[in-house]
Amino acid sequence: MKKVFYAGSMLIVLAFSTVQQNVFAAENQFAVQSEEYEGIVVVANEDIITARDLEERIRLMLFSIGQENSPKIRSQIEREVLREMIQERLKWQCAKKFAPREGWISDNEIKLAFSDIAKRINLNYDGFCKLLESRKINKDVLMQQIRTNLSWIAYINARFGRLVNISESEIKRTLALIKERENQESYYVHRMFFPVSDAKNEASVSARVSNIVHMLKQGADFGGLARQFSKSPDSAKGGEIGWVFEGQLSSEENSELKSMFSGSFKVVRNSRGYVILFLRNKREAGMQKFTTVKFVQVVIPFREPNPGKAEVAEVIGYLNEMKRNSRSCHDFVKRAKDSGFCGVSDPVVVALEEVQPEFRSIIASIPAGGIGNPISTPNSVVVVCVQDRKTEKIPEPTREDVVAQKANERLSVFADREMQDLYKKSSIKISEKYGSVLNYVK
């Protein structure tokens, strides 16, 4: 695990696969074009959020969590999105005063972060831009979010990093407990964290957690919500912290994980705030291995969404014929590339246990060098080709992992307090239409 003392909250869109699924200058980060005015929603000090700004972020959010743009879903996410947008304005204003211009987050860093998002969904930079464009999502909205969060991370680390002290005895005690329990159950966990830095904030944080849980119950993607709203250091990866052993998380979380089943989520209150746990997989005592697979995906998109049975049968028939005529998965991929109308992803290497349950069984059934059967989705037909497979021991967390995890969570509490202080010092005016959001956003 890379040692990063505060990863903050950053939206990263991640989906398993339906491949069908200019960075602004710093000083113009939140500039509003007069021709784009469609009504002012919020004025946060000198920065303005328009109805158009809000609509673009809602569209990005819906794409991230895999939900349709329905009135019911919008009512659930609108205030969450507006809250994040206000906080980003305040974060940017604060971080901009802190960082010297010559030491600012570079455009290249933003592009690399954007490219990393694309890589996670098997696309390159240009391919991801085209995907966002096809969904009528402005990529600059995501670029702005990345720049702001990287800037805030730098600010929090610089201001509060020296105040976080992880004692040697605490580190040794945690590592010893993990070693003692290494042959017991282990859990593959995703996690959202919402710090409670002051008793006065308990009610608002609890309400926010309840709203997010409601969205999860309606089918929203856990990873998408974590990337957008969680204050956990693992939010950039959809809250994914991977395999954990007893003793690695808080005692309250360890206790709840024991009673959870794979695919379930649960709210936990620990000493620092609220946690929403999602248990992707569980290994029984003594089973400490996982399988890594390398695969590519071949995709033929339909001419129109939700095609008729004839078109689906035609595409599946074509892919089955190509599969019969291929000597290997490498040959199949070459034929797909040569066809001129099949999309072929870059190779992906991933732990099988990390793959969403509905796709895990599909990949698990394909041998190394094998070609899967065509899978029909609403927008395309996909064939998975497994190029390699190997089994490895589940890695124990290192000393660096333990230090980074503890430091990150403590710094997130400092970050929350700093945000509350910024609210107190700021002038935030919200239009009457969104007046009920005012107490919620703080």
C-alpha positions as CSV (number, residue, x, y, z in Angstrom):
1,M,0.0,0.0,0.0
2,K,1.4,3.4,-0.9
3,K,2.0,5.6,2.1
4,V,-0.3,8.6,1.7
5,F,-1.3,10.4,4.9
6,Y,-4.6,11.8,3.7
7,A,-6.3,10.6,0.6
8,G,-9.4,12.7,1.1
9,S,-12.5,12.1,-1.1
10,M,-12.2,11.9,-4.8
11,L,-14.7,10.7,-7.4
12,I,-13.3,7.8,-9.4
13,V,-15.8,6.1,-11.7
14,L,-15.2,2.4,-11.7
15,A,-17.3,-0.4,-13.4
16,F,-16.4,-4.0,-14.1
17,S,-17.1,-3.8,-17.8
18,T,-19.5,-2.7,-20.1
19,V,-16.9,-0.8,-21.9
20,Q,-20.0,1.1,-23.1
21,Q,-20.5,2.1,-19.6
22,N,-8.3,21.0,-21.1
23,V,-7.9,21.1,-17.6
24,F,-9.1,24.5,-16.2
25,A,-6.3,27.0,-15.2
26,A,-6.1,27.3,-11.5
27,E,-7.3,30.9,-11.3
28,N,-10.3,30.1,-13.4
29,Q,-11.2,26.9,-11.5
30,F,-14.8,28.0,-10.7
31,A,-15.3,30.8,-13.2
32,V,-18.9,31.1,-14.4
33,Q,-19.5,31.9,-18.1
34,S,-22.3,34.5,-18.5
35,E,-23.9,32.6,-21.4
36,E,-24.2,29.5,-19.1
37,Y,-26.3,31.2,-16.4
38,E,-29.4,29.3,-15.7
39,G,-30.1,30.7,-12.2
40,I,-27.9,31.0,-9.2
41,V,-28.2,28.2,-6.6
42,V,-25.5,29.1,-4.1
43,V,-23.0,31.9,-3.5
44,A,-20.2,30.7,-1.3
45,N,-18.1,33.7,-0.6
46,E,-16.9,34.9,-4.0
47,D,-17.8,31.6,-5.8
48,I,-21.1,30.9,-7.6
49,I,-22.9,27.6,-8.2
50,T,-25.5,27.8,-10.9
51,A,-28.3,25.4,-11.7
52,R,-26.3,24.3,-14.7
53,D,-23.3,23.5,-12.4
54,L,-25.6,21.4,-10.2
55,E,-27.2,19.6,-13.1
56,E,-23.8,18.6,-14.5
57,R,-22.6,17.2,-11.2
58,I,-25.8,15.3,-10.7
59,R,-25.4,13.7,-14.1
60,L,-21.8,12.7,-13.2
61,M,-23.0,11.3,-9.9
62,L,-25.8,9.3,-11.5
63,F,-23.3,7.8,-13.9
64,S,-20.9,7.0,-11.1
65,I,-23.4,5.1,-8.9
66,G,-25.2,3.4,-11.9
67,Q,-28.6,5.0,-11.4
68,E,-31.2,6.4,-13.8
69,N,-32.1,10.1,-13.8
70,S,-35.5,9.6,-12.1
71,P,-37.2,12.1,-9.8
72,K,-37.0,9.7,-6.9
73,I,-33.2,9.1,-7.3
74,R,-32.6,12.8,-7.9
75,S,-34.4,13.7,-4.6
76,Q,-32.0,11.4,-2.8
77,I,-28.8,12.6,-4.2
78,E,-29.4,16.3,-4.9
79,R,-28.6,17.6,-1.4
80,E,-25.6,15.3,-1.2
81,V,-24.2,16.6,-4.4
82,L,-24.9,20.3,-3.5
83,R,-23.2,19.7,-0.1
84,E,-20.1,18.4,-1.8
85,M,-20.1,21.3,-4.3
86,I,-20.2,23.9,-1.5
87,Q,-17.5,22.1,0.3
88,E,-15.3,22.0,-2.8
89,R,-15.7,25.8,-3.2
90,L,-14.5,26.3,0.4
91,K,-11.7,23.8,0.0
92,W,-10.5,25.5,-3.1
93,Q,-10.6,29.0,-1.6
94,C,-8.7,27.7,1.5
95,A,-6.1,25.7,-0.4
96,K,-5.5,28.5,-3.0
97,K,-4.4,30.8,-0.2
98,F,-2.1,28.2,1.3
99,A,-0.2,27.0,-1.8
100,P,2.3,29.2,-3.7
101,R,1.5,29.4,-7.3
102,E,4.8,27.8,-8.4
103,G,4.1,24.8,-6.1
104,W,0.6,24.3,-7.3
105,I,-1.0,21.0,-8.5
106,S,0.2,20.8,-12.1
107,D,-2.0,20.1,-15.1
108,N,0.0,17.0,-15.7
109,E,-0.9,15.6,-12.3
110,I,-4.6,16.2,-13.1
111,K,-4.3,14.4,-16.4
112,L,-2.5,11.5,-14.8
113,A,-5.2,11.2,-12.2
114,F,-7.9,11.3,-14.9
115,S,-5.9,8.7,-16.9
116,D,-5.8,6.5,-13.8
117,I,-9.6,6.6,-13.7
118,A,-9.7,5.6,-17.4
119,K,-7.3,2.7,-16.7
120,R,-9.6,1.3,-14.0
121,I,-12.4,0.8,-16.6
122,N,-10.0,-0.5,-19.2
123,L,-9.9,2.7,-21.3
124,N,-7.2,5.2,-22.3
125,Y,-7.5,8.9,-21.8
126,D,-9.1,9.6,-25.1
127,G,-11.5,6.6,-24.7
128,F,-12.7,7.8,-21.4
129,C,-13.3,11.3,-22.8
130,K,-15.4,9.7,-25.5
131,L,-17.3,7.6,-23.0
132,L,-18.2,10.7,-20.9
133,E,-19.1,12.6,-24.0
134,S,-21.5,9.8,-25.1
135,R,-23.2,10.1,-21.7
136,K,-23.4,13.9,-22.1
137,I,-21.1,14.4,-19.1
138,N,-18.6,17.3,-19.2
139,K,-15.2,15.9,-18.4
140,D,-14.1,19.3,-17.0
141,V,-16.5,18.7,-14.1
142,L,-14.5,15.7,-13.1
143,M,-11.2,17.5,-13.8
144,Q,-12.3,20.3,-11.4
145,Q,-13.1,17.8,-8.7
146,I,-9.8,16.1,-9.1
147,R,-7.8,19.4,-8.9
148,T,-9.7,20.6,-5.8
149,N,-9.3,17.3,-3.9
150,L,-5.6,17.0,-4.6
151,S,-5.1,20.6,-3.5
152,W,-7.1,19.9,-0.3
153,I,-5.1,16.8,0.4
154,A,-1.8,18.8,0.2
155,Y,-3.2,21.5,2.5
156,I,-4.4,19.0,5.2
157,N,-1.1,17.1,5.1
158,A,1.0,20.2,5.4
159,R,-1.1,21.8,8.2
160,F,-1.9,18.8,10.4
161,G,0.4,16.0,9.5
162,R,2.9,16.8,12.2
163,L,0.1,16.6,14.8
164,V,-0.6,13.0,14.1
165,N,1.4,10.7,16.3
166,I,1.2,6.9,15.9
167,S,3.2,5.5,18.8
168,E,5.6,2.6,18.3
169,S,3.8,0.6,21.0
170,E,0.5,1.0,19.1
171,I,2.0,-0.1,15.9
172,K,3.6,-3.2,17.5
173,R,0.4,-4.1,19.3
174,T,-1.6,-3.9,16.0
175,L,0.9,-6.0,14.1
176,A,1.1,-8.6,16.9
177,L,-2.6,-9.0,16.9
178,I,-2.8,-9.4,13.1
179,K,0.0,-12.0,13.3
180,E,-1.8,-13.8,16.1
181,R,-5.1,-13.9,14.1
182,E,-3.6,-14.5,10.6
183,N,-5.0,-18.1,10.4
184,Q,-8.5,-17.0,11.5
185,E,-11.2,-15.5,9.2
186,S,-10.2,-12.6,6.9
187,Y,-12.5,-10.2,5.0
188,Y,-12.4,-8.4,1.7
189,V,-13.9,-5.0,2.7
190,H,-15.0,-1.8,1.2
191,R,-15.6,1.0,3.6
192,M,-17.0,4.6,3.9
193,F,-16.0,6.7,6.8
194,F,-17.8,9.8,8.1
195,P,-16.0,11.5,11.0
196,V,-17.8,13.1,14.0
197,S,-15.4,15.8,15.1
198,D,-17.8,17.5,17.5
199,A,-20.9,16.3,19.4
200,K,-22.9,19.1,17.8
201,N,-22.4,17.5,14.4
202,E,-23.6,14.0,15.4
203,A,-27.2,14.5,14.2
204,S,-26.2,15.9,10.8
205,V,-23.6,13.2,10.1
206,S,-26.1,10.5,11.2
207,A,-28.7,12.0,8.8
208,R,-26.2,11.9,6.0
209,V,-25.3,8.3,6.6
210,S,-29.0,7.4,6.7
211,N,-29.5,9.0,3.3
212,I,-26.6,7.2,1.8
213,V,-27.8,3.9,3.2
214,H,-31.2,4.6,1.7
215,M,-29.5,5.0,-1.7
216,L,-27.6,1.7,-1.2
217,K,-30.9,-0.1,-0.5
218,Q,-32.2,1.4,-3.8
219,G,-29.4,-0.2,-5.7
220,A,-26.8,2.6,-5.9
221,D,-23.2,1.4,-6.4
222,F,-21.2,1.3,-3.1
223,G,-18.0,2.3,-4.8
224,G,-19.5,5.2,-6.6
225,L,-21.0,6.6,-3.4
226,A,-17.7,6.0,-1.5
227,R,-15.7,7.9,-4.1
228,Q,-18.0,10.9,-4.0
229,F,-19.0,11.2,-0.3
230,S,-16.7,9.1,2.0
231,K,-14.0,10.8,4.1
232,S,-12.0,7.6,4.3
233,P,-8.5,7.6,2.9
234,D,-9.6,4.7,0.7
235,S,-12.4,6.7,-1.0
236,A,-10.4,7.2,-4.2
237,K,-10.6,3.4,-4.7
238,G,-14.3,3.2,-4.0
239,G,-13.7,2.6,-0.3
240,E,-11.8,-0.6,-1.2
241,I,-9.3,-1.6,1.5
242,G,-8.8,-5.2,0.4
243,W,-8.3,-8.2,2.6
244,V,-8.2,-7.3,6.3
245,F,-7.5,-9.4,9.4
246,E,-9.0,-9.1,12.8
247,G,-7.3,-6.3,14.7
248,Q,-6.7,-4.2,11.6
249,L,-9.9,-2.2,11.9
250,S,-11.6,-0.8,15.0
251,S,-13.0,-3.4,17.5
252,E,-16.6,-2.3,16.6
253,E,-15.9,-3.0,12.9
254,N,-14.2,-6.3,13.6
255,S,-17.2,-7.4,15.7
256,E,-19.7,-6.6,13.0
257,L,-17.7,-8.2,10.2
258,K,-18.0,-11.6,11.9
259,S,-21.7,-11.6,11.6
260,M,-22.0,-10.2,8.1
261,F,-22.4,-12.2,4.9
262,S,-20.8,-11.6,1.5
263,G,-22.5,-8.9,-0.4
264,S,-24.0,-7.2,2.7
265,F,-23.4,-3.7,4.2
266,K,-23.8,-2.4,7.7
267,V,-23.5,0.9,9.6
268,V,-21.1,0.9,12.5
269,R,-20.4,3.7,15.0
270,N,-16.8,3.7,16.3
271,S,-15.0,6.2,18.5
272,R,-14.2,8.5,15.6
273,G,-17.4,8.5,13.6
274,Y,-19.7,6.4,11.4
275,V,-18.5,3.7,9.1
276,I,-20.5,1.9,6.4
277,L,-18.9,-1.5,5.8
278,F,-19.5,-3.5,2.6
279,L,-18.3,-7.1,2.8
280,R,-17.4,-8.4,-0.6
281,N,-15.9,-11.7,0.4
282,K,-15.0,-13.8,3.5
283,R,-12.3,-16.4,3.8
284,E,-12.7,-19.1,6.4
285,A,-10.0,-19.8,9.0
286,G,-6.9,-21.3,7.4
287,M,-7.8,-20.3,3.9
288,Q,-5.4,-17.5,3.1
289,K,-5.1,-17.4,-0.7
290,F,-6.6,-15.5,-3.5
291,T,-6.6,-15.9,-7.3
292,T,-5.3,-13.2,-9.7
293,V,-6.5,-13.2,-13.3
294,K,-5.4,-11.3,-16.4
295,F,-8.1,-10.8,-19.0
296,V,-9.2,-8.7,-21.9
297,Q,-12.8,-8.0,-23.1
298,V,-14.0,-8.0,-26.6
299,V,-17.2,-5.9,-27.2
300,I,-19.6,-5.4,-30.0
301,P,-22.0,-2.5,-29.3
302,F,-25.6,-2.6,-30.5
303,R,-26.7,0.0,-33.1
304,E,-29.3,1.2,-30.5
305,P,-29.8,0.5,-26.8
306,N,-32.2,-2.3,-25.9
307,P,-32.1,-3.9,-29.4
308,G,-34.5,-6.5,-30.7
309,K,-33.9,-10.3,-30.4
310,A,-32.8,-10.6,-34.0
311,E,-29.9,-8.1,-33.6
312,V,-28.8,-9.7,-30.3
313,A,-28.8,-13.2,-32.0
314,E,-26.9,-11.9,-34.9
315,V,-24.1,-10.4,-32.8
316,I,-23.9,-13.5,-30.5
317,G,-23.8,-15.7,-33.6
318,Y,-20.9,-13.7,-35.1
319,L,-18.9,-13.9,-31.9
320,N,-19.5,-17.7,-31.5
321,E,-18.4,-18.3,-35.1
322,M,-15.2,-16.2,-34.5
323,K,-14.6,-18.2,-31.3
324,R,-14.9,-21.6,-33.1
325,N,-12.4,-20.4,-35.7
326,S,-9.9,-19.1,-33.1
327,R,-7.0,-21.4,-32.0
328,S,-6.5,-19.5,-28.7
329,C,-7.7,-16.5,-26.8
330,H,-4.8,-14.5,-28.3
331,D,-6.0,-15.5,-31.8
332,F,-9.5,-14.5,-30.9
333,V,-8.4,-11.1,-29.7
334,K,-6.3,-10.5,-32.9
335,R,-9.4,-11.4,-35.0
336,A,-11.5,-9.0,-33.0
337,K,-9.0,-6.2,-33.5
338,D,-8.7,-6.9,-37.2
339,S,-12.5,-6.9,-37.7
340,G,-12.7,-3.2,-37.5
341,F,-15.9,-3.1,-35.5
342,C,-15.1,-5.0,-32.3
343,G,-13.9,-3.0,-29.3
344,V,-11.0,-4.6,-27.4
345,S,-10.0,-3.5,-23.9
346,D,-6.4,-3.3,-22.6
347,P,-5.4,-6.3,-20.4
348,V,-6.6,-6.0,-16.8
349,V,-4.9,-7.8,-13.9
350,V,-7.2,-8.1,-10.9
351,A,-7.8,-10.4,-7.9
352,L,-10.8,-12.6,-8.6
353,E,-12.3,-11.8,-5.2
354,E,-12.3,-8.1,-6.1
355,V,-14.6,-8.6,-9.1
356,Q,-18.3,-7.9,-8.6
357,P,-20.1,-11.1,-7.6
358,E,-22.3,-11.2,-10.7
359,F,-19.2,-11.3,-12.9
360,R,-16.9,-13.3,-10.6
361,S,-18.5,-16.6,-11.5
362,I,-18.2,-15.9,-15.2
363,I,-14.4,-15.2,-15.0
364,A,-13.8,-18.1,-12.6
365,S,-15.3,-20.6,-15.1
366,I,-12.9,-19.6,-17.9
367,P,-9.5,-21.4,-17.8
368,A,-6.2,-19.7,-18.4
369,G,-6.0,-19.1,-22.2
370,G,-9.8,-19.7,-22.5
371,I,-12.5,-17.7,-24.3
372,G,-15.8,-17.1,-22.5
373,N,-19.3,-17.3,-23.9
374,P,-20.8,-14.1,-25.3
375,I,-22.7,-12.1,-22.6
376,S,-25.5,-9.8,-23.7
377,T,-25.9,-6.4,-21.9
378,P,-28.4,-3.6,-22.7
379,N,-25.8,-1.9,-24.8
380,S,-23.5,-4.6,-26.3
381,V,-22.4,-8.2,-26.3
382,V,-19.1,-8.9,-24.3
383,V,-16.7,-11.8,-24.5
384,V,-14.1,-12.2,-21.7
385,C,-10.8,-13.8,-22.6
386,V,-8.6,-15.0,-19.7
387,Q,-5.0,-14.7,-20.6
388,D,-3.4,-15.9,-17.3
389,R,-4.4,-17.0,-13.8
390,K,-2.3,-17.6,-10.6
391,T,-3.0,-18.2,-6.9
392,E,-1.2,-16.2,-4.3
393,K,-1.2,-15.9,-0.5
394,I,-3.3,-13.1,1.0
395,P,-0.7,-10.5,2.0
396,E,-0.5,-9.5,5.6
397,P,-0.5,-5.7,6.1
398,T,2.9,-4.2,6.6
399,R,4.1,-1.8,9.2
400,E,3.7,1.0,6.6
401,D,0.2,-0.1,5.9
402,V,-0.7,0.1,9.6
403,V,0.8,3.5,10.1
404,A,-0.8,4.9,6.9
405,Q,-4.3,3.6,7.8
406,K,-4.2,5.0,11.4
407,A,-2.7,8.3,10.3
408,N,-5.2,8.7,7.5
409,E,-8.3,8.2,9.7
410,R,-7.0,10.6,12.3
411,L,-6.2,13.2,9.7
412,S,-9.7,12.9,8.3
413,V,-11.0,14.1,11.6
414,F,-8.7,17.1,11.5
415,A,-10.0,17.7,7.9
416,D,-13.6,17.6,9.1
417,R,-12.9,20.1,11.9
418,E,-11.1,22.4,9.4
419,M,-14.1,22.2,7.1
420,Q,-16.5,23.1,10.0
421,D,-14.3,26.1,10.8
422,L,-14.4,27.2,7.2
423,Y,-18.2,27.1,7.3
424,K,-18.2,29.4,10.3
425,K,-16.0,31.9,8.6
426,S,-17.8,31.8,5.3
427,S,-20.8,33.6,3.8
428,I,-23.0,31.0,2.2
429,K,-26.2,32.1,0.5
430,I,-28.6,29.4,-0.9
431,S,-31.6,30.2,-3.1
432,E,-35.0,29.8,-1.6
433,K,-35.7,26.7,-3.7
434,Y,-32.9,24.9,-1.8
435,G,-33.3,26.6,1.5
436,S,-34.0,23.3,3.4
437,V,-30.5,22.2,2.5
438,L,-28.8,24.9,4.4
439,N,-28.6,23.2,7.8
440,Y,-27.8,19.8,6.1
441,V,-24.7,21.0,4.2
442,K,-22.8,22.3,7.2
